[in-house]
Amino acid sequence: WGADIDEKSLSRAGELGLRTVLMDLNGDWSELGGEKFDVIVAGEILEHLYYPEAVVAKVAKRLLPNGIFVGSIPNAFSIKNRIRYLAGKKKFTPLADPTHINHFNYKELAMLMAEHFKEVEIVGLGKYKKFIRLMPGLFSFILLFCAKSPQG
């Protein structure tokens, strides 16, 4: 399955043989019927949503008991971005993208996922690997998450 609000992206996915559905993640998800999934992927999506908490709750309800939710978000509050913000610059930061409605830090993402999943792992990506292992919230440019076993 591939779900998106962008018809052009869905058309490309359909050409690859994926079953696609045009839908707004902020909607009721009725387009999916009663379908449950083993895995749901949200790559660089949560920051574009007005109510990411509501969407994560919907994801948890659509997963099978041992289901997995994986995805990524830009780390809006990495040290590099914080320095740019202090200098009054938003170029090369998540703030530069006007479609980014929400901005997350490591702790906020962890709390959001823990609210709906029993197991949560967040890994930071960036070029400062030694520092990322110590403080992923400060030194990673992108946060990858893997949330397992929906609560409830």
N, C-alpha and C positions, 0 to 999 in steps of 0.2 A: 504494500500500500504506500501511496504518497499523497499527503494532504497539504494543500497550500491555497493561498488566496490569489496567487499569481498564475493566470492561465497559461502564459508562455512557458513557465517552468514546468507546469504539469504536462504540457504537450511534449516537452523534451523527455520527461520521465516516462511518459507513455510510449515514446519511440524506443525506449530501452526495455520495454516489456513490463513496466510496473503498472499495477492497478492504481489509478489516481482518482482523487475526489477533490472537487473545488469546495473549499469551506473556510469560514472565518473561525479561527481558534477561539475567539471571544464568544462565539455562538453556542448553541446547545449540543452540537456534535451529532445531531440526528442523522446526518449524512452517512454516518458509520453504522447505523442500525444498532444492534446489540453486540457488535463485534468486540472481542477481547483479544489482547495481543501479548506475545512473549516479550517483545522489545519495542520501545518507542524511542525515536531519535529526534532531538531538537538541536540542530547545529546552528548556533548564532541566531536564536529565535526569541528567547525570553526577554531580551532587552528591547525588543520591538513591540511588546504587548503592554496595553494599558493596565491589565490586571494579571500579571504573571502568576500570582498566588492562586487565582481561580483556575488558570490553565493547568498548573501543576496538580491541583486537586483533581481535575478531570482526567489527567494522564494517569494518576494513581488508580482511579476508578475503572479505567479502561484496560489496565494490565491484569494478567493472570496472577494468582497468589505469589508465585516466585518470579514475577516479571521484573524487567530491568528498564530503567529510564536513563538514557545516556545523552550527553550533549555538551555544548560549550557556550561560553559567554566571554566577551572581552572584559578584562579586569580594569574597570574604570578608575580604580584607586591604586594602581601600581605606583611605586615610587617615582618612576619616570613620568607617569601622567601627573602625579601630584606636583612635581617640579614644574611641569608645563603649565598647570593651573595656577600655581603661585606666580609665574611669570606673566600671567594673563593671556596665555595662548591655549587655544583648543585644537589647533592643527595637529594632526597625527595622534589624536586622542579619541576615545569614544564620543566625546561631546561634539566632535566635528561632523558626525553623521546625524542629520536632523531626524532620521527615522528611529534613532535610539531614544525611546521614551523613558526607559528605566535604566539606571546605572547601579550595578551591584559591586560589592566588595566580597572578599572571601567569606567573611563571617555571615553576612546576609544570605549568601547563596547556601551556605551550610545549614543555617537555621530554616530556610525555606524548604529545603529538601528533607531535613529531619522531621519536619512537621507532618510529612506524608509518607515517609519511607523508614523502614527499620534499619537499613544499612546505607550509609552514604560515604562515598570516597570522592575527594576533590584533589585534582593534580594540576599544578601550574606548569605552563609552558613559557619558555623564553630563553634568552641566551646566557643568563646568569645561573646555570644549573646548580652550582654549589649553594648559592644563596636561596634559590627557590626551594630546595629541600628543607632549609631551616625556616624560611618565612615565605611561603608561597603567596600569601596575600599581598606582600610588598614587592616582590621581585618578578612575578610572572605577568606576562602580557595577556595571556589567555588562560581561563580556568576551564578545565575539563571535568565533568561530573559523571558519576555512575551511582545511581540510586536504585537499591534493590528491595524487593519485598514490600509492596505497598501496605500501609497500616490500614486496619479496619476491614 
